[in-house]
Amino acid sequence: MHIDIISDVVCPWCFIGKRRLEKALTLRPELEPDITWRPFQLNPDMPEGGMARADYIAAKFGDGAHSRRVHRNIAEAGASVAIDFAFERIKRSPNTRDAHRLIRHATGFGLANAVVDRLFSGYFLEGRDIGDLATLAAIAAEAGLDKDEAAAFLESNAERETIIAEDGNVRRLGINAVPCFIFAGQYAVSGAQEPEFFLPVFDLLQNSAPAEAQ
């Protein structure tokens, strides 16, 4: 079963959605998911070097009370899938284009999912700057990639235009919020849905497979 996941690594609901999908898949152990991560930048106009997290939060949410409510709701949802968000550790809001390039690099080695997981954890749990190339190279190594090869890839412009183009393509398809999960190119699920929400989609795909084979 092929799953395209459109997400951004600074999207807390994408982190939650990833965990909820993984939980749903444990309920259907007979499925063999083949996942492709697709880029989407929540903040495509973010400066290349990112910006101070405090400035970003103030611009996005305004008063502190509102941002605290938002973070509290996210933290509660995250706790349901064993994510202990540490928003207070995040000092910079990064431009994620290079992080998406690293995911694409990892795809060629079958390690995209591992890199995505380390990017989410590095940013939301450890407060690391995932817009910094040295940090990204270190994360690549933690996920099983060759650090020097990853660093050389990131220092180049490889896949940059591809990432920008794919981001634009999904927006033209009408996808303007993430996460978005597309199953076998047929069914789309938008948002960080509860694990049980995915099960009817799994069943539809399993039931249609024999008919397609015939």
C-alpha positions, 0 to 999 in steps of 0.5 A, a space after each residue: 500500500 503506497 502512502 504519500 504524506 504531505 507535511 512540514 517538519 515544523 508542523 506539530 500536527 504533522 508529527 502527531 499525524 505521523 504517530 497516529 498513522 503508525 498506530 493505525 498501521 499496527 492495527 492492520 499488521 498485514 499491510 505493508 506500507 510504502 511511504 513517500 514524504 512530500 514537501 510542503 512549507 508552512 512558511 514559504 516566505 520564511 527568511 533563509 536563516 529563519 527567525 527568532 521563535 519569539 518573533 514568529 510566535 508574536 507575529 502568528 498568534 499575537 498575544 501570549 495568552 493565545 499562543 499558550 492556549 494553542 500550545 496547550 491543545 497541541 501538547 494534550 494531543 501529542 501526549 496521546 501518542 507519546 510526544 512530549 512537546 518542549 516548545 520552550 526549548 525552540 529558539 528559532 523558527 527555521 526555513 524548512 527547504 533544506 530539511 525537505 532536501 535532506 528528506 529527499 536525499 534520504 529517500 534514495 537510501 530508504 531512510 526518509 522515514 528515519 530522517 523525518 522522525 529525527 527532524 520532528 524529534 530534534 525540533 519539537 523535543 530537543 529545540 534544535 535549529 533544523 534550518 542549520 546545515 550542520 545540524 541537518 548533517 548531524 541529524 542525517 548521521 543519527 538517522 543512519 546516513 553518511 554525515 559527510 555525504 549528507 553535508 556535501 549534498 546540503 551544501 549544494 543546490 541539489 533538489 532545491 528547485 524540485 522541492 520548490 516545484 513540488 510544494 507549488 504543485 500540491 498547493 495547485 491541487 488544492 492542498 493548503 494545510 498539512 498533514 495530508 495522507 494520500 493512499 494508493 493515489 485514490 483516497 486522501 485524509 486531511 489532518 492529524 486524524 485519530 488512528 481509527 479514522 484510517 481503518 476504513 480507508 485501509 479496508 477499502 484498499 484491501 477489498 478493492 485489491 482482489 477486484 483490481 487483480 481480476 
